[in-house]
């Protein structure tokens, strides 16, 4: 071994050690000293553990996430979150407190220059830690898998993926990898759906509200740190590490409705109107054409939701007027900047960026192989890299044919049937959030993308458990 290689190898092994040590300590301590004790399975019901179901826990996790993202410390933060999730999996029969850690970890990644040569170790270790923790939980608490309303749709989609190999130009290790990701969606859905207890809908909505603040804050901080905001908008350079413009927009479309929920629900809900305005402005600054267009429809539903059967509607209306006036005054005070921004927004919004040609290609692929589709890799770029068709329906039709389309329809219909089974404000606002995501999926890649599928399936798992609750028990996650 030459001298040039030695420091590099020492650095590599130091990274391995620094990552594995805290995770290993968490695992060993949890399995050997805590998990075997009698009565642990009910510890989530004691007063000490109520903190995990409180707004303080949710806020603390997201504030920590923001700090770790801002200072590029996810190499330390994500292993800590993984260790905490592992503890929750092996200690709690109800794993709902792990959900905030899982979702916040998605928004902690700040690096934008990752390649196969410098992929952090936590990327490889995340599935290992999660799978081990889930297996321990399933064995310890005797969880019954493969139960849930989404089972039929997931099963048909899985069969569709297998059948898509018939017409695929090639089936290699990458094909199997993407099939495995689909299996992971189902694995997580079945686990969370059968490892939760009671009605966690309020907890979920509050978590989504706080995550909306987190994503909006990260977007704002990005633009504060750029040298030229106008150039960043025109070139659409926004990249938060964990996602680019379209990904950020999808999350905001799903999270903003929860702000309207609190604006309607709470006595002083009018105070949430300026917060919603801030989040909407951050959505605009993603410069995501599809996201902005989809939200233009969503905002109509949200306004109707806000004012119908709202005994505090007048205060919300006054707050909305004051907020609009304040924004207009701000625009007028720096009108040159905003006029230039709107002009560039307009040019970007009316550019289809080749979408029509992509849709035509998807339709052609479907007509060539209508039953089973042309395979997962039906669309490749000039370098042979996998690309999607920027439309959920056309993508499924082109890649998995009619069989996949049937599975997709069953999944989407089941989602809304589960969410809206009990007609209440919480169900309506979550239905609007999921509808917004699907609407954005008509012009961008949303459904079947890992980061969004995890959130969608978690929402369904929470709603299924809430629907099964005879007594609607609301945990203390309230504002």
N, C-alpha and C positions, 0 to 999 in steps of 0.2 A: 504494500500500500504506500503510495507516495505521499509526501507531506501536504500537497494541495488537497488531497481527498480527505485527510484526517479531520480538519476543522469542520468540514461539511458534514461528515458522518457523525461527529460529536454533537453538532447542532441538531441533526435529525433525531438522534437518540435522546437528547435532552428534551426535545419537543414531545417525543413519545412518552417519556417518563413524566414530564410535567402534566400531561393530559391524563395518563392512566392512573397516576397516584391518587388524586382526589376521588375519581370515579371508583377505583378499586376499594378505597377505604369506605366509601359510602356503601358499596355492595356487600363487602365482607361484614362490616358492622351490622348492617341491616339484616342480613341473612342469619348470621350466627347469634347475635345478642338480642335482637328485637323480635324478629318474625316468629320465632318459636314460642314466645310467651303466650300464656293463656289470656284470653279476653282482649287481645289486641284488635281483633276484627271489629270490635264495637267501639274502639277508641275515638272514631270520628263523632260519636254522639256525646262525648264528654265536653265540659266547658272549655277545656284547654284547646280543643281542636276547632272551636267555633271561629277562631281567627281566620281559618282557611276558607270560610264561607262569608267573610265580611268584606265590605268595600275597602277597608284598609289594606287587606291582603292584595286585592286586585290593583289598587292604586300603587302600592309599594312595588309590586312586580313590574308594572309598566314604567314607573319612574326609574327603576333600576335599569330596565331595558333601554330607555332613552339615554341614560348616562353612559352605559356600556357601548351603545351604538355610536354616540357622539365622540367618545374617546377611543374608538376602534379597539375595544377590549373584549370582543366576543369570544376570542380564544380562551378567555377565562370564564366569561359569563355563561356561555352555553354548556360547558362541562358542569358548572354548578347547578344550572337548571336541570340538566340530565340527571344529576345525582338526586335532586329533590323529587323529580318525577319518579325515579326508581324507588325512593322511600315511600312515596304515596301509593305506588302500585302494590308494594309488598305489605303495607301497613293498613291501608284503608279499603274497606269493602266497597265504599262509594268513591270512585276515582275522579269525581268532578273537579277537585282542587288541582289536579294535574293539567287540566285543559288550559288555564291561563298561562302556565309555564310553557306548554307546548306551543301555543299560538304566539306568545311574546317572543319566544326563541326565533320564530320566523322573521321578526322585525328587528332582530339584534345584529344581523349580519351587515357589516358596513363596507367590506372590501368589494371593490368593483373590478379588480384585475386578476381574478382567479383563473388559473389554467390548470391543466392536469399535472403540471410540474409543481405547483404550489398550493394544491388543495389542502385546507387545514385538516388535521386529524379528526376533529369532531364530526366532519362530514361522513367519514367512514364509521366512526364509533356510534353515531346517533342511532342508526337502526339496530345495532348490536345491543346497546343498553336498553332501548325500548322493548325489543323483542324478549330479552331475558327477563326484564321486569314484568312484562305482560304474561309470560309463561309462568313465572312464580305466582303472580296474582291468580291466574286461571286455576292452577293446581291447588293453591292454598284455600281459595274461596269457592272452589268447585263451580266455576262459571260455566254455564251452558252456552255454547257457541251456536252460530247459524240460526239465530232467532231474530226476526225483525221484519218490518213491513217492506224493506227494500230488497229482501232476499230474492224475490222473483226477478226483478229488474237487473240485479247484479248477476244472477245466474245466467240470464239470457245474454247479457253483454259479454260475459266470460266465454260463453259458447261462440258468440259472434267473433270474438278475437281469435279463437282457435280456428274457426272456419275461414277467417280472412287469409290464413296462410295458403289456402288452396290456389288463390290467384296472385299471391305475392310474387314479385320478381325474384326475391331472394329471402331466405330466412336464416339469419345469423345470430351471433351472441347478443347483438344490440336489439334484435327483434324480441328475443327471449327476455332481455332486460326490461323493455317497455311493457311486455306482458306481465312481468313480475310486479311492476309498479301498480298495475291495475289490481292485482291480487292484494297488494298492500292496502289500497283504498278499502277493499272489502274487509280485510283483516282488522283494520282500525275501527271501521263501522261496527262490526259484530262485537268487538271488544268493549267499546265505550257504550254501546247500546245495552249490553248485558252486564255492565259493571257500574251502573248508576242506580241510585235509589231516590224516588220521589220526584218532586217538581222543582227543577232548577232553572225555570224559565227566567225569573227575575234576575238570577245570578248571571245567566247567559247574556241578557240584554245589557246589564250594567257592565259586564266585561267588554262587550262589543262597543259600548259608548266610550269607555276608557281607551280602548284600542283605536277608536276613531280619533281621539285627541292625540294619541301617540303618533299615528301616521301623519296627521296634519302638522304636528310639531316637527317631525323629521323633514317633511316637505318644506316648511318655512325655514328651518335651519339650513337646508341645502341651498336655498336661494340667497340667504344671508351671507353664505360663504363664497358664492360665485363672484367673479370680478364684474361681469356684465350680464345683468338679468335679461335684457332684451335679446342679447345674442343666445343666451341659454334657452330662452323661449323659442326663438326662431329655429335653432338647431335641435331643439327638443333633446337636450343633453341630460335631463334629469335622470339620475341613477342613484338610488339610496343604498345600493349594495345588494339588498335582498330583492330588489325589483326596479323595473323601469316604469315609464309613464303609464302604460296600459295596466300593469299589475297594481300600481298605486291607486289608479282610478277605480278599479274593480273593488278593492277593499273599501275605499271611501264610499262608493255607491251602497255597499252593504252596511257600513257603520253609521252613516249619516242618519238613516231612518230612526235609529235609537235615540238620537238627540231630539227629534220631533216627538218621540214617545214620551220623554220626560217633560218636554214643553207642554204636552197635553195633560199628563198625569199629575204633576205636582202643582201645589197651590201657587207657588211662585215660578211656575214653568216658563213664564215669559222671559226670564233671565237666560233661558237656553236658546232663544232666538238668535242673539249675537254669536253664540257658539256655533250654531248651525251655519250662519253666514260665513264665519271664518273657515269652517270645513269646506263649504261650497267653493269659496275663493281658492282654497288649496287644490280642490278638484280641478278648477279651471286652469290652474298653473301646472297641472300635469300635462297639459296640451294633448290629452288623449281624445282624439276626435270621437272614437266610438264611445268612450266613457262619458264625455260631455253630452253627446246625443242621447245616450240611454238615460242619463240623469234628467234630461229635459222632460222625459215622460214620467220618470219616478217622482219628480218634484210636484207634479200635478196631483198624484196620489197622496203625497205627504201633506199637501196643503188641505186637501179634502179631509184627510184623517185628522188633521190638527183642529179643524173648526167644527166638524160634525160632532154633536153631543159633547161639547166641551163647555162646561159652565164658566170657565175662565177665558173664553174665546176673545173677549174684548181686550183683556190685558195682553194677550198674544198678538192681537191685531195692532195695538198701539206700539208694542215692542218691534213688530215687523216694520211699521212705518218709520219709526225712529232709526232703525238699523239701516233701512234703505236710504234715508236722508243722509245719515252719517257716511255711508259708502259713496254717495254722490258728491258730498262735500270733499271727501278725500280725493276722489277722481278729479274734481275741478281744481283742487289745490295743486295738483301735479298733472294737469291735463295733457301736456306734451308727451310725457312718459306713457300714460294710459292710452292715448290715441294711437301712438306707435305700437303699443302692445296689441290693441284691438285690431289694428290693420294686419299685423302679422298673424294673429289668431284667425282672422278671416281667410287669409291665404291658405293656411294650413287646413282649416276645417273643410274647405271645398276641394281638397286634393284627395282623390280616392286611393292614392299610393298603390295602385295596381290591384286593388281588391276585386274589381269586376273580372279581370283576367283570371285571377285565382279562383273565383266562383265558377267561371266557365270551365276551367280545368277540372274542378271537383265534379261538376255535372257530367262532363265527358267521361271521367273515370267511373262514375256510377252507371252510366248507360252501357259502358263496356262490360261491367261486372255487377249487375243489379242485385243479385241475390246475396253474395258474400263479400262484395267490395273488392278493391284492388290491394288490400293489405295495409298495415300500419304505415309503411313507408311509401304510400302512394304518391306523396309529393316530396321531392328532394331538390335541394338547390344545386347550383353549378358545381359546388364542391362535394356533393353527395351527402350533405347534412340533412337530417330530418326536419321537415317543416309542416306546419298545420295549415288548414284552409281558411282560418279566420272566420269561421261560421260553424257553430256547433252542429247544426242539422246537416249541412253539406259535408262537413268533415266526417261525420259518422257514416253518412250515405256513401261517400267516396271510399272510405277505408274498410267499412264493415257491412256495407250493403243494407238490404231490407231487414235482415236479421238484427243487425246492430241498431237500426232505426226503431224497431219494435222495442228493443231493450231500453233505448233512450227514452222513448215515449212513456213506457211503464215507469221508469225511474222518476221522471219529472212530474208525472201525474200523481204518483205516490207521495212525492215530497209535499205537494200542496194539499193533498188529502190529509196527510199526517199533521201538517202545521195548522190547518184550518179546521181540524176535527172539533175543537172547542173554540167557539167564536168569542173572542175577547180581544182587547186592545193589544195584548202581548202577541197573540197569534197573528193579528192583522199586520203589525209592524214587521214581524219576522217574515211574513209572506211577501211584503213589499220589498224587503231586503233581498230575499232569494229571487224574486221576480226581476229586480234590477240587475242582479248578476247574470241571469239567463238572457235578459235583453241585451246587455253588453256583449254576451257571447254570440250574438247574431253578426257582429262585425269584428270581433277580436277573439283571441284564444282564452276561454275561461273554463268551460266544462271540460273535464278530463285532465286539466292541469293540476299537478299534485297539491300546490299550496291552496287552491280554491276548493278542490274536492274534499280535503281534510276539514275545512271550515263548514262546507255544506253538509257533510255527513255528521259532523258534530252537532249541528243545529237539529238535524232530523233525529239523532239519538236522544238529545235532550227533550225534544217534543214528544217522542214516543213514550219515554218514561213519564213525562208529565201527564200524558193521556191515560196511562195505565194506573195513575194514582187515584185511588178511590176518594181520599181526602186530599184536596189541593194544598199541600204544605209548602209554604214559601219560606225559604231560608232568609236569614237577616241581611241579604245583600241589597240594601236599599239606600237611596240618597236621602 
